[in-house]
Amino acid sequence: MMRLSLMTLGISLLFATQAPAGDLGFTDTPMLPGGKWHVHDPARPHPPLVTPGKTASEAPSDAIILFNGTSLDAFTTIDGKPADWTLADGSMTVPHRDGPHGDGSLTTKDAFGDMQLHIEFREPAAVSGTSQNRGNSGVIIMGQYEVQVLDSYDNLTYADGQASAVYAWKPPLVNASRKPGDWQTYDIIFERPHFDSAGKVIRPAYVTVLHNGVLTQNHQEILGKTDWKTLATYHPHANALPFTLQDHGSAVSYRNIWVRKLAAQEE
C-alpha cells in the first residue's frame, strides 16, 4: 500500500512539473486591443517577482522604506533643514511650537509620481479641540493633493475635511476612524496628473485610499491642488515630486512609512 502511494505521488509530481504545452499560451487567439498581444499570448512579458510582507502593513521587497522608527533621514523641513520632529518609541511626532501652524511640515527627500504609499498615524490620546482643531495633519502628495489626517472619531466637521477626505473636494465613502490614541493606517494608491507641453491637463490625478483596511476613496478623480476655502485647480508641475506630512499644530504621530514607485501599466 505504501509503495502504491509513493508511485501515485511521483506521477502527480511529474504532471505538476510537465504541464501540457498548450497551457503556456496560444498564438491562434484573437488580438487584444492595441494589436500587440494575442489572448493568452506566450510571448507576453511576465510581471516581476515581489515578495510580500508577512502582514499587510509590512513593506514588500520592492518598497522604499522612508521611516522605520529609527531615523528621520528620509525627510527635511519644507525649507530644506534637517527634520526635527520628536523621535521616540518607533514613531515621529509633530512637536509643540509657538507661532503659526504649518511651519514645521516635513517633506520627503525623494520624489514620487505614481505610487503606492503605506503610512500609519496616531491621533493624540488626550482629546483637545473640536472640528479642524482636533488632531489635524495631512498627507500632501506631490506637495499639491492632500489626503486629510484628522481625529474624526466622534468629531463633527465639514465632510470634505474629515479623515481620508480629498481635502476641500471629496468626503470619504465612510468614516473608518479609530478612537484617539489607537494606531491607524492609510494605504494610498496615487496616479499623477499628465500635462501637455502647454501645461494643459490631459489626464487628471486619481487617488484610491484604504483607511484601516476600509475603502474610503475609490479611484477618485482629483480636481487639482487642494487648499482651504478654495476650489482646487491644476498648476503644471514635474512628473515626480516629494510628498509632505503636514504640521498643523497637533501632536499627530507617524510610523511605518513605505512607498512603492509604480511604473506605467503595460498595454
Rosetta blueprint (number, residue, H / E / L):
1 M L
2 M H
3 R H
4 L H
5 S H
6 L H
7 M H
8 T H
9 L H
10 G H
11 I H
12 S H
13 L H
14 L H
15 F H
16 A H
17 T H
18 Q L
19 A L
20 P L
21 A H
22 G H
23 D H
24 L H
25 G L
26 F L
27 T L
28 D L
29 T L
30 P L
31 M E
32 L L
33 P L
34 G L
35 G L
36 K L
37 W L
38 H E
39 V L
40 H L
41 D L
42 P L
43 A L
44 R L
45 P L
46 H L
47 P L
48 P L
49 L L
50 V L
51 T L
52 P L
53 G L
54 K L
55 T L
56 A L
57 S L
58 E L
59 A L
60 P L
61 S L
62 D L
63 A L
64 I E
65 I E
66 L E
67 F E
68 N L
69 G L
70 T L
71 S L
72 L L
73 D L
74 A L
75 F E
76 T E
77 T E
78 I L
79 D L
80 G L
81 K L
82 P E
83 A L
84 D L
85 W L
86 T E
87 L E
88 A E
89 D L
90 G L
91 S E
92 M E
93 T E
94 V L
95 P L
96 H L
97 R L
98 D L
99 G L
100 P L
101 H L
102 G L
103 D L
104 G L
105 S L
106 L E
107 T E
108 T E
109 K L
110 D L
111 A L
112 F E
113 G L
114 D L
115 M E
116 Q E
117 L E
118 H E
119 I E
120 E E
121 F E
122 R E
123 E L
124 P L
125 A L
126 A L
127 V L
128 S L
129 G L
130 T L
131 S H
132 Q H
133 N H
134 R L
135 G L
136 N L
137 S E
138 G E
139 V E
140 I E
141 I E
142 M L
143 G L
144 Q L
145 Y E
146 E E
147 V E
148 Q E
149 V E
150 L L
151 D L
152 S L
153 Y L
154 D L
155 N L
156 L L
157 T L
158 Y L
159 A H
160 D H
161 G H
162 Q L
163 A L
164 S L
165 A L
166 V E
167 Y L
168 A L
169 W L
170 K E
171 P L
172 P L
173 L L
174 V L
175 N L
176 A L
177 S L
178 R L
179 K L
180 P L
181 G L
182 D L
183 W E
184 Q E
185 T E
186 Y E
187 D E
188 I E
189 I E
190 F E
191 E E
192 R L
193 P L
194 H E
195 F E
196 D L
197 S L
198 A L
199 G L
200 K L
201 V E
202 I E
203 R E
204 P L
205 A L
206 Y E
207 V E
208 T E
209 V E
210 L E
211 H E
212 N L
213 G L
214 V E
215 L E
216 T E
217 Q E
218 N E
219 H E
220 Q E
221 E E
222 I L
223 L L
224 G L
225 K E
226 T L
227 D L
228 W L
229 K L
230 T L
231 L L
232 A L
233 T E
234 Y L
235 H L
236 P L
237 H L
238 A L
239 N L
240 A L
241 L E
242 P L
243 F L
244 T E
245 L E
246 Q L
247 D L
248 H L
249 G L
250 S L
251 A L
252 V L
253 S E
254 Y E
255 R E
256 N E
257 I E
258 W E
259 V E
260 R E
261 K E
262 L L
263 A L
264 A L
265 Q L
266 E L
267 E L
